[in-house]
Amino acid sequence: MFFALLCGLCSLLCVSYLSMPIAPQLIGSATCHVKTNEKVVALTFDDGPDAIATPQILDVLKKHDVKATFFVVGQKVQNHPELVKEAYTQGHEIGNHTWSHTTCVLKTKSTIRKQIQDTDTEIIKTGYNTSPIHFRAPHGMKLINLPLVLKELKKEHVLFDVWSWDWNAPGTKKIVSYTMKRANPGSIILLHDGCGKPEQTVPAVDIIITKLKEKGYRFATVSELLALRKKKSK
């Protein structure tokens, strides 16, 4: 009995670990970071668009002439298509973050596929015609079925290697500190325009951009960062 319980616990811990963003993807690959000597990073924003936060973040990015990638939720795109259009009109990239921000672990392939395809459809309805539309799983969680669906759809899974923890609303100073400590050449930085508190994240983004520029960094969209990886592999 004890051995069976121990095996069950080990299996549960193993599955829990493999579903996490830090774990390797079992099928295909998930990009958390691009290996490069160039001082370049990608700012990414999840869970939007949001009527309050997204316009403020767009203003900060415009102020610094920085392009970012927004991983959007399909339902929110349906509610605020004008914000998605404003983002890509300003030169930002749009990514897919599922229809309802549902965790893609222990879901059927058909459920996951619908979450992704419905979101792509809604993004395209806004007039966005840039291909491919990259994908990021909610919470960065994946296991078996999600990678299988992504392989079928020929989608890149883009995660992150820098957590800002802004969704926990720890305060602007801590958001900046968490980000600056971890950012390095080729980093993909996780921020949010769809959760947390914009009064903390928006000023943090302003400071993060300023500090990284002072350190000699430039900013790229996810596709631009991935192109550095492909360029190096040739």
C-alpha positions in Angstrom: 0.0 0.0 0.0 2.8 2.4 1.0 4.7 1.7 -2.2 1.6 2.3 -4.4 0.9 5.6 -2.6 4.6 6.6 -3.1 4.4 5.7 -6.8 1.2 7.7 -7.2 2.7 10.7 -5.5 5.9 10.5 -7.6 3.7 10.3 -10.8 1.7 13.3 -9.7 4.8 15.3 -9.0 6.3 14.3 -12.3 3.1 15.3 -14.2 2.9 18.6 -12.3 6.6 19.4 -13.1 6.3 18.6 -16.8 3.2 20.9 -17.1 5.2 23.9 -15.8 6.8 26.6 -18.0 10.3 25.7 -16.7 10.0 22.0 -17.8 11.0 20.8 -21.2 8.1 20.3 -23.6 7.7 16.5 -24.3 6.7 16.9 -27.9 8.2 19.6 -30.1 9.8 22.5 -28.4 8.8 25.6 -26.5 11.0 28.7 -26.8 11.7 30.5 -23.6 14.8 32.3 -24.6 16.9 32.8 -27.8 20.6 32.2 -27.6 22.3 35.3 -28.9 25.2 37.6 -28.1 23.2 40.6 -29.1 21.8 42.7 -26.3 18.2 42.3 -27.5 15.0 41.3 -25.5 11.4 40.9 -26.3 8.7 42.5 -24.2 5.5 40.4 -24.1 2.1 41.2 -22.6 -0.5 38.6 -21.7 -4.2 38.3 -21.0 -5.4 41.4 -22.8 -6.7 43.4 -24.4 -8.0 45.4 -21.5 -9.8 48.7 -21.8 -7.8 50.4 -19.1 -4.3 48.8 -19.2 -3.7 48.2 -22.9 -4.0 51.9 -24.0 -1.7 53.0 -21.2 0.9 50.4 -22.1 0.6 51.3 -25.8 1.3 54.9 -24.8 4.5 53.9 -22.9 5.7 51.8 -25.8 5.0 54.6 -28.2 6.9 57.1 -26.0 10.0 54.9 -26.1 9.5 53.8 -29.7 9.6 50.2 -28.6 7.7 47.3 -30.3 6.3 44.4 -28.2 4.2 41.3 -28.6 0.7 41.0 -27.2 -0.6 37.5 -26.5 -4.3 38.1 -26.5 -7.4 36.2 -25.2 -10.0 35.5 -27.9 -13.0 36.6 -25.8 -11.3 39.9 -24.9 -10.4 40.4 -28.6 -14.1 40.0 -29.4 -15.0 42.6 -26.8 -12.2 45.1 -27.8 -11.2 44.5 -31.4 -10.2 48.2 -31.7 -7.4 47.8 -29.1 -5.9 44.9 -31.1 -6.1 47.0 -34.2 -4.5 49.9 -32.4 -1.7 47.6 -31.2 -0.8 46.2 -34.6 -1.3 49.5 -36.4 1.5 50.8 -34.1 3.8 48.0 -35.2 3.3 45.5 -32.4 2.9 41.8 -32.9 -0.2 39.9 -31.9 -0.1 36.3 -30.4 -2.6 33.8 -29.4 -3.3 33.1 -25.7 -6.4 30.8 -26.1 -10.1 31.8 -26.3 -10.9 31.9 -22.6 -7.5 31.7 -20.8 -8.2 28.1 -19.9 -5.3 25.9 -18.8 -4.3 23.5 -21.6 -3.5 20.6 -19.3 -5.8 17.6 -19.0 -8.0 19.0 -21.8 -8.9 17.0 -25.0 -7.2 17.8 -28.2 -10.5 19.0 -29.7 -11.0 21.5 -26.9 -7.5 22.8 -27.2 -7.7 23.1 -30.9 -10.9 25.0 -30.7 -9.5 27.4 -28.1 -6.6 28.2 -30.4 -8.4 28.3 -33.8 -11.3 30.4 -32.5 -8.8 32.9 -31.2 -6.9 33.0 -34.4 -10.1 33.7 -36.3 -11.0 36.5 -33.9 -7.6 38.1 -34.3 -7.8 37.9 -38.1 -11.3 39.5 -38.0 -9.7 42.6 -36.6 -7.7 43.0 -39.8 -4.4 41.5 -38.5 -2.8 39.7 -41.4 0.7 38.9 -40.2 1.6 35.2 -40.2 2.4 33.2 -38.3 0.4 33.9 -35.2 2.5 32.5 -32.4 1.0 30.8 -29.3 1.5 31.0 -25.6 -0.3 28.7 -23.2 -2.1 30.3 -20.2 0.3 30.2 -17.2 2.8 28.6 -19.6 1.4 25.2 -18.7 1.6 22.3 -21.2 1.7 18.5 -21.1 0.9 16.1 -24.0 -2.2 17.2 -25.9 -1.2 20.8 -26.3 2.1 20.1 -27.9 0.4 17.6 -30.2 -2.1 20.2 -31.3 0.5 22.8 -31.8 2.5 20.4 -34.0 -0.6 19.7 -36.1 -1.3 23.4 -36.4 2.4 24.2 -37.1 2.5 26.8 -34.4 5.5 28.0 -32.4 5.1 27.8 -28.6 6.6 30.9 -27.1 7.0 31.0 -23.4 9.4 33.2 -21.4 12.5 33.2 -19.2 11.9 36.4 -17.2 8.9 36.6 -14.8 8.0 40.1 -13.7 5.4 38.7 -11.2 3.2 41.8 -12.1 0.1 39.6 -12.0 0.5 39.4 -8.2 0.7 43.2 -8.0 3.8 43.2 -5.8 4.4 46.9 -6.4 6.2 48.8 -9.2 9.6 48.6 -7.6 9.5 44.8 -7.2 8.2 44.4 -10.8 11.2 46.3 -12.0 13.6 44.5 -9.7 12.4 41.0 -10.7 12.7 41.9 -14.3 16.1 43.6 -14.3 17.7 40.8 -12.3 16.7 38.2 -14.8 16.9 40.0 -18.2 19.8 39.0 -20.4 20.5 38.9 -24.2 17.7 36.9 -25.9 15.3 37.1 -23.0 11.5 36.9 -23.4 10.0 39.0 -20.7 6.6 38.2 -19.3 4.3 41.2 -18.4 0.6 41.7 -18.4 -2.0 44.1 -19.7 -4.9 41.8 -18.8 -4.5 41.2 -15.1 -2.7 42.6 -12.1 -2.8 46.4 -11.4 -2.1 48.8 -14.3 -1.1 51.5 -11.8 1.8 49.2 -10.9 2.6 47.6 -14.3 2.4 50.7 -16.5 5.0 52.7 -14.6 7.1 49.6 -14.2 7.2 49.1 -18.0 8.4 52.7 -18.4 11.2 52.2 -15.9 12.2 48.7 -17.3 12.5 50.1 -20.8 14.6 53.1 -19.6 16.9 50.9 -17.6 17.4 48.3 -20.3 18.1 51.0 -22.9 20.7 52.5 -20.5 22.4 49.0 -20.4 22.5 49.0 -24.2 19.6 46.8 -25.0 17.2 47.1 -27.9 13.8 45.6 -28.2 12.3 43.2 -30.7 9.0 41.5 -31.3 8.9 37.7 -30.7 9.1 37.0 -34.4 12.1 39.3 -34.7 13.8 37.6 -31.8 13.1 34.1 -33.2 14.6 35.3 -36.6 17.9 35.8 -34.8 17.8 32.1 -33.8 17.1 31.0 -37.3 19.7 33.3 -38.7 22.3 31.9 -36.4 21.4 28.3 -37.3 22.1 28.8 -41.0 
